Amino acid sequence: MVIALFSQEINESVNDVVDSFLSSKFSKDSKFYIEKKLYNELKSRPDFNITPFNKSKDLNSSVDIMVSIGGDGTFLRTIEYVRDLDIPVMGINTGNLGFLATIKKENLDNAVEKIFNKKFKIENRSVIKVNSAEIALPKSFFPFALNEISVVRKDTTSMINIKTSLDGNHLNTYWADGLIVSTPTGSTGYSLSCGGPVISPTSESLVLTPISPHNLNVRPLVISDQTKIELSVSGREENHLLSIDSNIFTIKNQTKISIERPNFNFKIAHFSNNNFYKTLKEKLLWGKDKRN
């Protein structure tokens, strides 16, 4: 078994999870990749095979699973490491609300044993990509999002104009604070808070969700994930913000931004008793109202 352990934060809860894996009775027959900062904080290093990593090139497709330790923000960061290597990711939640990191810490011992025994299912989730020759993103950056890509106003309280085309056909010029292009996975995140619909994670669709639009008749729109989306922003300021999940960039107005689905999926690992609808019901407290 080859396991990669990843976390953005180093704290007691994260260290407890790492120790649970390294001290397991199954660990001596396994190989571990541990994120470099996390590796440097290890109180003791067992004599079996552990390799630190700090970039995607340090990993390969021999990794059976990556375990994200933290919340949903940490989980989203894993895409920068697994990229298109087909490594499934499972999230152990040491934070609060988690639609992606669904394994509770109190179930840790049982979860660790199941992971070592490969008793988990793998589900494909769609990702989206920013593709624009006009955007000077860092060469090492992976311009793909598991949750959403959005354009948002910057340095102004005025709304921006977002010219939006689908497959070359003009849809609308949104007058709003911004526009979110969300995957089904991201539909329970930023898009949901702006009035977007919850979409089943295996649906082959995307949703366009305007952020505080000026016109009340402007509503979120669900489209096929095979659609090529083109955006161009204008406004009173010279720049606007482009966010790709949790990564934010300043972009000049009038820049053409192309968004489309690539030819690979992100793989999420989960146990058979952890499914999207169960998590949705739990996190949104459906059925908890005694009046229902």
N, C-alpha and C positions, 0 to 999 in steps of 0.2 A: 504493500500500500504506500503510495506517495502522496503526502499531504502538504499543502502550503498554508501557512498561518499568516493572516494579515490583520493589522489594526492601525488606525491613525493615531490613537491615543495610547499612552502608557500609564496604567493605573492599577490599583490592586485587583479590580474586577477582571481586567484583561489578563493580568499575570496569572490569576487563578485558573482561567480557561486554558492558557498555554500550559501550565503545570499539569492540568488534568490530562492533556494529550501526551505530554512527555513522560508522565509517570504511569500511564496506562500499561497494563500487562501485555498489550498488543504492540507497544511502541518499538521494542527492540527489533522487531521484524519489519519495521517500516522505515521510510526515508522522509525527512522533513525539509521543506523550504520555509524559512521564517524571515519575515520582513526585517531589514537590516537594523532599524532602531529598536525593534522588539527583541531581536537576537542579542544586541549589545546590552540589553537590560536583564538578560537571563541571570538568575542568581547562581545557578549551577548548570553546566553543560554536560549532559550525559555523553557517554563514549560512543553512542551510535551515530548514524549518519544524519547530520544537520548542516544545511547550507543556507547562508544568508542571501537575500535578494533585495534589490532596490529599484529594479526596472524590469520591463517585460522580457528583455533578452536573457535575463538570468533564469527564466523559466522555459519549460518546453512541454510538449503534449504528453509526456510520460506522467505528468501530475494527474492523479485521479480526482482530486477535489481541492478547491481552495476554501478555507474557512475564514469568513469575515467576522471579526470580533468587535462589536460596538453597536451602532444604530444603523439606520438606513443611509445616512451620509457616508459612513465608512463602506457600506456595501456598494454604493454607487462608484466609489473610487476604485474598486477592484477591476472595473472594465479597462482601466489604463494598464493593468498588468496582464490580465488574461487575454485581452484583445481578441484575435481570431484563432486562438490555440485550442478552442473547444474544451476548455477546462470548466467544469461546472462549479458554481459557487453556492455555498450555504452560509446563512447568517446566524450567528449566535448573538442574541440581543442583551447587551449590558447597559442599554440606555432606557428610553421610555417607549414612545410610540414606534412601532415597527411593522410595516407591511412587507418588507423584504427580509429583514433580520427577524425571523419568526420564532427561533428556538429560545425558549426562556432559560435563564441561568439556573433556575431551580431544577430543570430537567437535564442538566449538563451531563451527569454521569451516564445516564441512559443514552443520550445523544452521541457521546464520544464512542461508546461501544458499537452503536449502530453504524457510525461513520467508518470505523475500522473494519467492520464486517460488510461494508458496502450495501447496507440495507436502506437505500434511499432511491428516490425516483428523480429523473431529470426532465425538466420542462424547458422547451425552447421559448425564448422571449425575443421579440423584434427590437432592433436598435435603429437609430437614424443618424445620418451623417451630414455634416456641413461640407459643401463642396463649392468653393469659390476661389478663382485665381486672384481675385481682388483683395482677399483677406490674408494679411501676413501673419499667420499663426506660427508659433514656435515650431521648428522642424521636428522636434521630438514629441510634439503634442499629438495625441490620438483624438481626432475631431469627431468622435462618435458619442452618442448619448443613449443611455438606457431609459431615462425618464423623459426628459424634454429638452428642446432647444427653444429659446425665447429671445425676442428683441424687446428692449425696454428703454424708455426715455432716460436721458442723463443730463445732470446739471440744469434742470429746468422743472418748473411745476406745470409747464404747458404740455398738452398732449402732442403726440407725434402722429404723422400720417404713414401708414404701412401699406404700401401697394402690394397686393397679393395675387399671384397667378397660379393656377393649377394646370399642369400639363400644357403650359403655354397660353392658356385662356385666362383673361383677367376675371377674377372673382369679385374683389372688393378692395377699396382703399379704406382700411380701418382708421378711424380717428379715435385714438385711445392712448392709455399709458403704455401699452405694449401688446404683444401677441405671443401666445404660447403654442408651439407645435409639440404635442404630447403623444407618446406611445401608449399602448394599453397599460403597460407597467406604470407609467407616470401619471395615469389618469386619477390615481388616488393621492397625488401630491399637489404641486402648485396649481395645476389645472383645476382640480376639485375645489380648491379654496377660492378660485375665481369663477365658480359656477359651472364648471365643465362636468360632463357625465362620467360615471364610473363605467369602465369598459372591461369586459372579461379579458384576462391577460393573454389568452391564446388567440384572440380576435385579430384578424389581419386588417387592422385599421389604424388610423391616426385621428387625432382630434385637434382642430384649430380653435383655441379659446382666447378671445380678446380680454385684455386686462382693463377693467373700468372704462368700457367704451362710452362715447358721448351719446350715441344713438341707442335708445332702448330697444329698437327692433333688431339690433345686432346680437346674434346668439352663437354659442359654440356650434361647430359643424364637424360631423364625423365623416371621414373620407377613407377611401382605400389606401392601404400602405404602399401600393404600387404607384401612387401619384407623385409626380415631381413638383415640388413646391418652390416657388421663387418669390423672394421678398425684397423690397427696397424701401428704405425709410427716409422721410424728409421731415423737417421741423425747424424750429427757431434756432436751435443750437447746431453746431457743426458735426457733433458726434452723437452716437447712441450706444447702448450696451448690447452685446451679444453674449448670452449665457448658454453653455453646453453642459448640462447637468449643473455641477457646482463650480465650474470654471467660467470666469467672466472676462470678457475682452471689450476694449473700446474700439468701435468701428466708425469710420467716416460715413456721414449720411450719403445717400444715393448709391452706396455699395450694393451690388447685386449678390444676394445670398441664396444659394441653392440648397435645398434640403431633400434628401431621398433615403430610401432604405437600401442598405448594402446587401451583398449576397451571403452574409453569414448571420447567425443568431447568437445571442447571449444565453448561456445555459444556467438555469437555476436548479439547485438540488434541494429536495425537501423530503420529509418523511411522509408516509401514506396518510397519517392522521393530521397532517398540516396541509390544508388546501386553501386556495384563495378565498373561497366563500366563507369558510369558517373564520379566517382571519378578518375578513371584511365585517362579518357579523359581530365579532368580538371588539374590533377597534372602533366601529361606529355605534356600538351599543344597541344594535338592532334587536328587538325582542325584550329589551330591559324595561321598557316603559310599561308599567302595570296596567295602563289604560288599553294596551293593545291585546 
